[in-house]
Amino acid sequence: MIRRTQAERSDGTTAALTRAARELFGRHGYAATSIDAVAAAAGVTKGAAYHHFGGKAPLFRAAFEEELAGVSARLEQVAAEEADPWAAVRRGARTFLEHCLDPGFRRIVLLDAPSVLGWETVRELEHGHLLRILRAGFELAAAGGGGEAAAVPLRAQLAFGALCEGGMLLARSADPAAELPRLAAEADRLLTALRP
């Protein structure tokens, strides 16, 4: 039998807690989920949860960052599948909006994160994941189409803001799946106007 090192055990506990946090925060929301429930779902003690995260808010942040990492990986995959950079931007925007229909993502990223983490922290973390990918797409489209490179950061930031607001509209909609086609079409029109 191979013994795991302390670091491997610690990483395993952190991963189990983060998985459980994503599941429970995504299903029940931040306010209705206790750190006790997350620890129990992860199969660890409450003390272990506090040892690894220090409290409920840092545990939520880890779940939030995992959600962002997941959607970022999907957006990078979508971009890699498209030969045309602008088609990749447009498809990525649609993919992001579709991802906003996922109940866990919607609850953690769109509804709870601004109040739990604060708007500035949410935007800072989103910039490192989502805006980074969008800006890279705008830069590739500008380079391939001879667009104005100086306008890329501003246009990407405006598109990012609009897509985040689109996600919020879907999150607060009584029927987000029915709202998606209309919202995606409007987002595509906006992207066309911002194309570098």
N, C-alpha and C positions, 0 to 999 in steps of 0.2 A: 504494500500500500504506500502510495506516494503522499507525503505530508505537504500540505500547502504552507507557504510562508505567511508570516503575519501580514505582509503587504497584500498578498493574494486574498487572504481572508477579509481584510479591510475593504479591498476593492469589491469583493463579492457582496459584502454587507451593504456597501454604498449603492451598488447596482440594484440589489433586491429592494432596498428602500425607495430608490428612485422609480423603479417599475411599479411598485405598490402605490406610490404617491401619484404617479400619472393616472393609474387606474381609478383610484378613489377620488382624487381631486377632479378628474375628468367626468366621473359619474355623478358625484354628489356636490361638487363645488368646494371652495376653500372653507367657507364658514361652517359647513355641515360635516367636515372631515376632521377628526382629531388625530393628533400625532400617535395616540395609543392605537387607533384603528390602522394607521399606516404600518406601525411596528408589527402589529399582530398579522397583518396581511403579508408582510415581508418575512415573517417567521423569526423575528428578533425581539429583544426587549425594548421597552420605551427608553431605557438608559442608553442602549446602543444607538437608537435614533438620535437622541440628544448629543451623544458623543460624536457622531459622524456629521451632524448638521447643525447642532446648537439650538434648534427650535423649528417650529412649524413653517415660518416664513422662509428660512433658507432651504428647507426641504421643498417647499413650493417652487422656489426659484430654480432648483435643480430639475424639477418636473417641467417647468416652463422652458428651460434651456434644452431639454431633451425633445420637447415638442418642436422647437425651432430647428433643432438639428435634423429631425425627421423630415420636416417639410423642405428644408434646404437641400437635403440629399435628393429628394424627389425632384426638386426644381433643377438641380444640376444634371440629373439623369435626363430630364425632358430636354434641356438645352443641348446635351450631347447627341440626342437623337435627331436634331434638326440641322440640316446643312446650311440653311440661311439664318444668319444671326437675328434678323428682325422677326422671322417666323418663330424662332426660339423665344424671343421676348413675349410675343403675343400668346404663344402656347403656354409659357410659364405663368403669365398673368391669369389665364383661364384655369390652369392647374391650381394656382394658389386659391382662387375663389372657390373652386370645387372642394379643396381641402378644408375650407372654412365650414363646410357642411358636416364634417366629422364632429360628433358631439363632444368628445374629449378635448380636441383642439379648440373648438369654439368656447367651451367652458373655461379652460385654463388660459389660453392665449388672449382671447378676445374679451371675455367677460370679467374674469377674476384678476388677471395680472395687473391691469392699471390701478386697481384699488389696493392690491396686496403689495405690489412692488413699487408702485409710483410710476407716473407717466414717463419721467426722464429715464429711469432704469429700463423700462420696457423698450423705449425707443433705442437706447444705447445697445441693448442686446439684439434687438431686431436689425439694427444697422449692421452688426457684425455677421448676421446670417442673411437676411432677406434683401436688404438694400445692396449689400456687396454683390449678390448674384445679379440683381436687376441692373446695377451700374455696369457690371462687366458686359452684360448683354447690350446695353446702350452703347458702350464703347466699341464693341465689335461691329455693331450695326453702323456706327458713324464711320469707322475705318473702312468698312466694306462698301459703303454707299457714298463716301465722300462728304459725309455730313460735318457739321460744325462741331469740332471736338470740344471747344470751350464751353458750349452749351450743355454738354452731356451731364455733368454733375447736377446742374439745376433741373434739367428735364427728368433725370432719373429720380431725384428727390421728390419732385411733384408727382410723378407716376406712383412712386412708393406710397406717398401720403394718400393718394386717391384709392389705391388698392387696399390699404389698411382700412380706410373708411368704408370701402365696399364690403370688406370682411365684417366690419361692425354692423353694417346694415343687414347682412345675412344673419349674423348672430342674434340680432334683436327682432328678426322677422318672425311672424307667426307661422309662415310656411317658407323656410329658406330654399328648399329644393325648387319650389315653384317660382321663386324670385330670381334664382340664379341665371336663367337664360337672358332675361332683360338686363340684369346688372352686368353680366359678362359682355353683352353687346355694347352697352354704354362705356364700359372700361376699354373695350377695343377701339371705340371711336376716339376716346380720350388719348389712348396710346398713339393712334395714327396722327393726331394733332401734335403730339410731342416728339414724334420720330425725328431723330437727328439727321 
